[in-house]
Amino acid sequence: MKKICVFSDGINNKEPQMTKAMIIEPHNFESPDKTISAEKTFGIRWHGEIPAFSSKTEHVPDIDPDYYFEPDVTRALLAGFVHNRRVMVQGYHGTGKSTHIEQIAARLNWPCVRVNLDSHISRSDLIGRDIISLKDGKQITHFQEGILPWALGRPIALVFDEYDAGRPDVMFVIQRILEAQGKLTLLDQNKVLTPHPYFRIFATANTIGLGDSTGIYHGTQPINQGQMDRWNIVVNLGYLQKEIENKIISSRVKNLSAKQKELIPAMIAMANLTREGFMNGDISTVMSPRTVINWAENMVIFDDVHTAFKLTFLNKCDESERHVIAEYYQRCFNKSLVEL
């Protein structure tokens, strides 16, 4: 139940009064109640056991049994969960930055909430706002907390996606809680919130906080270096090795025929060529692991790898760059795109 404290701002009781209600949300001070082995769960070496929750709540992500945990990134993220380090994961789009955090949280039964820092996220979305409602003929103003106060008082892993696309006024709201024992001050409520002992904070970004000089990621901007300095760990997540990507695609797309499975190495080789071309500035569209999985799924649907490629990737490419894509495709499949 919510506890509502009402304070009268009026003097004349005969007239409708404007009152202010402060809603105090009950917090569940749950703590991890078991430990798990990092080697058995994630396939990495780790000193000591990993704290985890026994029960799963509505905010715990679903487990992907076929997910691959990149060792260095996994160790960095586990440092965030175990030692309350602020961890930022940087990398190109489609590398699975946010999913990596979610899948670790899923195996720890750690509640995880993602917030996309697009240009429409405002300070009031994060902090909260006063809302006016009628109760017993009186205007009641009560404070509706935003995502930060809500998450701060709970054992939740809060993930800020597209961190380098956030508005400057929003970013300064986040800056205070990035400190180890960062408390959040609600000025209009005269309250100082202390983080739950198992509140955790992560971020993902395409750039490293210095802006985007390539023009690939429109809307990103430089991050205040004082804020970047508050991130204890910054780790890079790149694209998968071809052997691992092959294994993931084969396990993810269940109904591939034997002949179609033989095409997966060529599909991954094609994807790697687009990634190299993307990093070198030759093309502006890249095939992520997600794209290759979609390509394989469409290959099953249309029973043709070339038609699936056209519908999955080629039609997304700029006309001026298709000759480069055609060259890549010729090298991998010995087939001209003109024939498609």
Secondary structure, 3 states (H helix, E strand, C coil): CCEEEEEECCCCCCCCCEEEEEEECCCCCCCCCEEECHHHHHCCCCCCCEEECCCCCCCCCCCCCCCCCCHHHHHHHHHHHHHCCCEEEECCCCCCHHHHHHHHHHHHCCCEEEEECCCCCCHHHHHEEEEEEEECCEEEEEEEECHHHHHHCCCCEEEEECHHHCCHHHHHHHHHHHCCCCCEEEHHHCEEECCCCCCEEEEEECCCCCCCCCCCCCCCCCCCHHHHCCCCEEEECCCCCHHHHHHHHHHHCCCCCHHHHCCHHHHHHHHHHHHHHHHCCCCCCCCCHHHHHHHHHHHHHHCCHHHHHHHHCHHHCCHHHHHHHHHHHHHHHCCCHHHC
